């Protein structure tokens, strides 16, 4: 078994590909169990966000695990093959550390990915696919990420996706305070955007969600109004700015619905930011006049603002990460020695017990304790030294030097002057 990570992200695959292999949060448990139950992996964790779908696993068959991804989503393997990265052992460890620290994000240093990673681990634990090795990996991952965020300025001058969405909106509408805003969804990304937009004091805020109760919780925080997704067709035309991010596997805003809204708005511009993967808005909506539609990939230029100010922190973060990788690799390598150490101790224990039983029989026959102790110690010494002595005597010329060095190191021997 080895640590192995594979997947696609915003650097290797366009949105049209990423949305095809994204995992719905409601089916993630069954996907994890399917991956493990069919023998492709012994342990598994799936991280699926708007910018990446990655699988961290312990497996003896990496190719089988990669093939599982395409098969699970009913895709020909050759369609996603060009976009997939494969990271074994040390590379997988470093990647996990970099992702959690925000170094692999579209927004350098963004903190949301750490929470998403922790949620992915909780789901794997709930599904029963988080084994000892992955538990240790993520335990160390979160520790390294904490060190990076507290010891460097990686988050300085951070331009988040939410802040980028506000900037784009202000290019269309000079004053957001005069606009009505609709948030579709009530998850972490929508909450973050809602806070940023609410700070601009918009004219009206509406939160639409599948469950009204959750929409009401967010709406109260930002002084907004809550509706259900069923009310979208009637409510859409009353809003100028729409921010959407749900876990729906199918689009929520179709071209026809948006066309009707534009007609009702008498073709006043409509600004839409679709942060969902798979997309919440049909891609054909971008073809409509008076619609400004942006996806997560379209925000990449905006979020580069402030990047130069954080480049120095990247080097510092990489040093912390490399140190963490070395420590974890050392732990993994030492773990590989455990079976040998256990076997060695078991062998010694069997010899000790055998000699102890002989000594007890001699004492029972009336032998003096001094003589029995002397025999016991001499016999144990001979037994413990028999294997290394035999190895030295029988060593071939090609292996003699290596065995000598090993014996000197094991028994802390010093060569005669």
N, C-alpha and C positions, 0 to 999 in steps of 0.2 A: 504494500500500500504506500502511496505517496501523495503529498499535497499537490493539488492541481487546480488551477483556475482558468476558466475560458469564458468568452462572451464577446459582446460588441458594445461600443460606446459612441459618443458623439464625435470622437476623433476618427473612428474607423468606418462608421456606417451612417448614411443619411437617415432622416426621420422615417422615410417610407419603408426602410428595412427594419429599423428599430421597433416600429410599432407592430411588425409582424411577429416578433418573438418576445414581446412584452408579456409578463405574467399578471393576470388579474389577481388582486389580493384575496378574493373570495375562493379562488381555486388553487392558491399557492400550496396549501397543505397537501392536497391530493397530488400535485405535481412533484413535490418533494418525495412523497412516499413512493410514487411511481418510479422515480429515478433510482431510488435505493432498492426497491423491491425487485426490479428487473435485473439487478446485479451490475448496473453500470457504475455504481458508487457504493461505498460502505457508509460514508457520511456525506451530507450535502446541505448547503445553504444557498438560497437564491436571492440575489439583490437585483430588484427590477425597479428602475426609476425612469423619469422622462429622458434621462441622458444615457442610461446604460442598462443592460441586462447581463449579469455575470453570475456564474455558478462556481462556488468554492466547494471543493470536495476532496475526500480521501478515496483514492481509487487505484486499482491495479490495471485498469483498462481505460486510459484517457480517451482513446479513439472511440470506444463504445459510448462514453459519456457525451462526447461532442455529437455523435450521431443521434443520440437520444433527443437532443434539443430540437433538431430539425423534424424528427419523427413526431415528437409531442405536438408540435405546431402544424403538422401535416404539410410540411414544406419539402421540396426537393433539396437535398443536402447541398447541391452545387449552387443554389440560389443564395445561400448565406455564407458559404465557405470563404469567399474572398474577403469577408468583413470580420471574420472571427480571429481573435488572438488566443494563443495557448501559452500558459505560463506554468511551468513545473517548479516544484519545490521552492528554492530560494527566490525565484522571480515571482512566484505566487505570494510569498510572504511580503516581499517589498511592495508589490502592487496593493495588497490589502492595507498596508500601513499608509501608502500614498493616497489611496482613495479616502480613507477615514480622516486623513489630515487635510483634505481639500486640495491636494496638489494635482489631482487628476480630473478636477471638475472644470466645467465650462467657465464658471466663476471661480477664479483662483482663491482658495482659502474659505469658500462658502461653508457655513456650519451645518446646513440642513442634511448633507450626506451622512454625517455621523449619526444623526437620529434615525435616518433611513436604514443605515447599516445595523444599528442596534435592534430596530424592529424586525429586520430580516433574520437576525440571530434568534430573537424571541419566537418567530414563527417556525424556524427550524427546530427549536427546542420543543415547541408545542406539537409539531408533526412527528417528533421522535427521531429526527435525522441528524441532530447535533450530537456527535460523539465526542470522545475525550480529546482527540487531536484538534478538531475544529473549535471546540470550547477553549482550549488553550490558545489557539491562534487568535481568536477574536478578543479574548481576555487581554492578550498582549497588544493587539491592534488598538484597542481603546485606550490603553495606557500610553502607547507611543503617540497617539493622536492628541491626548491631553497634554503631553510634554511639548509637542510642536506648537499647540495653540497658546500655551502659557509662557513658553520660553522664546518665541519668535514673534515677529510682527506680521505674520502671514495674513491676518485678517484686517490689517490696517487699510484704510481708504477703500474698504470693500464696496463694490458695486454689485448688489444682489440682482437676481432675476426680477424681483419685485420693483427695485429701484429703476432697473432698466425699462420695465413696462411703463412706469410713470414718465420717464424721460421721453419715450416714444409717443405716449399720449399727449404730452405737452408740445410735441411737434405738430400735431393735428389740431389740438385745441389749446389756444394760448392760455386759457384759464380753466383749470379743472373744476374750480369752485362753481362754475356755471353749468356743469354737466351732470347728468344722471348716470350712475354706474351700476352694472349688474354683475354680481359674482355668482358663477355657477359651480357648485361644489362647496364643501365645508372642511376640507382637509387642511394639512399643514401649509401647503403652498398657497392655497386660497387665503388662509388666515394671514400669512405674511404679506400678500398683496393687498389685502383689505386694510391692514394697518397702514401701509405706505400711502394708499390712495385716500384713506380717511383723514390722514394728516393734512391733505390739501383742501379739506372741507367742501366736498362736492355737494351739489344741490340736493341730490337724493341718492340713497344707497339701497339696493335690493340684494338679498341673498337667496338663491334658489338651490334646493337640494332634494335628493330623493326622499329623505326623511325630514319632515317639517321641524321636528323637535331640534335636530342638530343645526338646522338653518337658523332657528330662533336664538340659539345660544350665541352664535357668531354675530347675528344681527344686533342683539342687545349690546354687545361689546363695542360696535362701531356706529351705534345709533341708526340702524337701518331697519328695513322691513323684510320679513321672511315669506317666501312662497315655495311651492313644490315645483318639481320639474314639469308636471302636467300643465302648469299655468304659463309656461314659457311662450307658446305661440301667441297668446294675447298680450303678454307683458313685454316682449322683445322690442317692439317699436317705441316704447317709452324710455329707452335707454340709449345713451350716446357711446358709452364705453362698456365693453363686455370682456370680462376676464374669466376664463373657464379652465378647470382642471378637475376632472372626475376620473373614476376608475372604470367607467363604462367601456365595454369592449367594442361598442358601435357608436358612430357619431350621434351627438345630441342635437346639434344645429345643422339641419340640412339646407341645401341651396334654396329649395322652395320656401321654407320657413323664413329665411333671411330676405328673399325677394319680396315676400309679402310685407315684412317689416319695413323694408326700404320704401315700398310704395306708400305705406301708411305714414312714413316720416317725410314724404314728399322729397325723397332722395337727399335728405340731409346726411352728411357722412356718418358712417358707423365704424368705430374702431374696435377691433377684436383681437385679443391675445389668447391663443390656444396653447396652454402649457401641458396638455395631457398627451400621454403616449400609451395606447393608441389615441389618435386625434379625436377631439370632441366635435370638431367642425369639419364638414366635408370639404375636401381640398378644392372643389369646384366653386366654393364661395369666393375664393380669391379672384375669380374671373369677373365678378360683379362690379359694376361701376359704383363709386361712392362707398366701397368697403375697403378698409385698410386691415388686412388680416396678417398677423404675425404668429409664427410658431416658435418653439424653443430654439430651433436652429437659427431663426432670423434675429434672435437677440444677441448672438455671439459678438457682433461688432460693438454693440453698446456696452456689454459687460467688460470689454477690454480696458475701459477707462479705469485709471488708478492702478493698472497692472505694473507699470514701471516702478511705482513706489514700493511694490511688494517683491520685486525680483531678488533683492538682497536677502530677504527673509527665506526665500526658496532654498538658497544654498545652506543656510543654517538648519532649515528643516530637513534637508537631505542628509546632513551629518547625523542628526538625531535618529532618522529612519535607518540609515546604514548600521548604526550601532545596535539598534533594536533588532535588525535582521540578523546580525552576527550572533547576538545573544540567543535568539530563537533557534537558529540553525545549530548552535552548540547544544541547546536543550534537546533538539530532535536527534542529534547524533548520539548524545549520551543515552537517550531513551532506547536507541537501537542496541545498546550494550546490556540493557536490563536482562534479557533472557539468558545471556552468557553468564552474567554475574549471579543470577539466581541459580543456574545449573551448577556453577562452581561452588557456591555456598551449600547447596544441597549435597553435593559430592563430599565436601569436607565434613558436613554434619553426619552423614552416614558412617564415615570412617571414625569420627569421634565417638559415636554411640557404640560401634563395634568394640573399640578399645576400652570404653568405659565398662561394657558388660564383662569383658575379660578380667578387668581389674576387680570388679565386684565379686566375681567367682573366686579369684585368688584370695581376696580378703575373707570370704566365707570359709575357705579352707584353712585359715589361720596364718597365712603369710603376713609378715610384718608390713605395716603401712608404708614405711620408708622404702622397702624393696618394691612394693606394688607401684608407688608413685614414680620411682626411678624407671621401672619397666614401662609404665604408661607413657611417660614423657618421651622416652627413647623410641617407643613404637610409633607414637604420633609423629615425631620428627621424621622418622624414616618414611612413613607413609606420605606425609606432605611434601617431602623432597624427592620422592621416587619419580614423579612425572617430569619435573624440570631436569633432573639428573639424567633420566633416560633420553629426553629430548636432546640434551647436549651431547651425550655419548653417541647417539645415532644420527646426528646432524650431518647432512651432506655438505660438501665444500661450498656449494652455492648459497646455502641457507645458514651456514654456521655463524657468520658475522651478525645477521639479523637476530638469531636466537640468543647469541651472547649479549647483544645490546638490550634485548627484551628482558632477559634474566637480571642483568645489572640494574635496569630501571625498576623492575617489579620488586626486587629485594633490597634496593638501595645499596648495592655493592660498589666499592671503589676499587679500581684497578691498583695493583701493587705498584709502589714507586719504582 
